[in-house]
């Protein structure tokens, strides 16, 4: 925990070390010469999130209010650029110098936001078609490559770990224990980059790597502009990527993953699960190998029972066949992963696919189209059991994405305060299953950090 959280550093200039350390004149001009106001706003909020890493806070508006005098400017320096910070959180500095890991993450923000500003800011309308010049998958690939995550020379497999930021101590310790086992077995780790179940596996794997004398381990954090202020990157992340939207973020997870581990979480974790189950149910993915294990300590058994019951109720047993539930057994999870990941690697070799990026996975355009939650779009979702599994999973993902946005994304949270809860309509059987699951999240404190009296930002109405 950083000390003196209320203190700030009046002025600081931060220069890059690796990321953006070498730029052409054209790139310098593009960064320094009046980027759009929308990009400047995103740059400020994302940089503030990085600088405030470690705060036990998941409310973007509270963060912005606490550091309302913070500002950041891009300035020329020598043959490159620097970031001029005003009133930055003091916890990001030691003896007046910025922490190296924070510096690295700041310039990852600059790299991803400004070099992809057209995609980030040019999609104000729902159902905006992908740019004709580059496919969504190609966009994801290039951003991951620019972040030095894709390396054909690195033969270590990457395990994607999903789970919530609002978890109990026993669940956090379990995620560390499992991460430690992953590190000992030589796995690299990818998470949503925030605290809780996103930090625990990385912290454990870091120790496992140290014992195996692995010095180049990848601790990949993948986020997006709308969520980063509510889930600041944890300090272990050494490969931070800010995808332009949730759709690219989720695609990056599944194309990078050699295996997926799901820890206890909340609505955001369910959104991720619905995405991967929907993708695996798409035509052309019948032979795909992607091991998925749900796991937690004994205290989490009820959580996974509720989650498994929800999935079977809304998507059926065929969808549930894509994952296994393993309770209180970190070594068993890692043993199962090790065996399955060997099969994944062999399958990709037989397919002539890249070992570090799953090009053959079919992701339909509806899963790549950007969904921006509004009251109207949430009410228009089609939650009917007659839909094909990938279609229904996609609609359900949008429903959970809207609840996430209403909870933690500043703009939509303000809209909910002004207009009231979002309305989710659908078949009674689906709404009942959603309601039971969400009630268990509220009861167990999985919706928000520090909000024991959580008031739902949603209501259900049978269609």
Buried (B, 14 or more C-beta within 10 A) or exposed (E): EBEEBEEBBEEBEBBBEEBBEEBEEEBBEBBBEEBBEEBBEBBBBBBBBBBBBBBEBBBBBBBBEBBEEBBBBBEEBEEBBBBBBBBBBBBBBEEEEBBEBBBBBBBBBBBBBBBBBEBBBEBEEBEBEBBEEEEBBEBBBBBBEBBEBBEEEBEBBBBBBBBBBBBBEBBBBBBBBBBBBBBBBBBBBBBBBBBBBBBBBBBBBBBBBEEEEBEEBBBBBBBBBBBBBBBBBBBBBBBBBBBBBBBBBBBBBBBBBBBBBBBBBBBBBBBBBBBBBBBBBBEEBEEBBBBBBBBBBEBBEEBBEBBBBBBBBBBBEEBBEBBBBBBBBBEBBBEBBBEBBEEBBEBBEEEEBBBBBBEBBBBBEBBBBBBBBBBEBBBEBBBBBEBEBBBBBBBBBBBBBBBBBBBBBBEBBEBBEEEEBBBBBBBEEBBBBBBEBBEBBBEBBBBBBEBEEBEBBBEBEEB
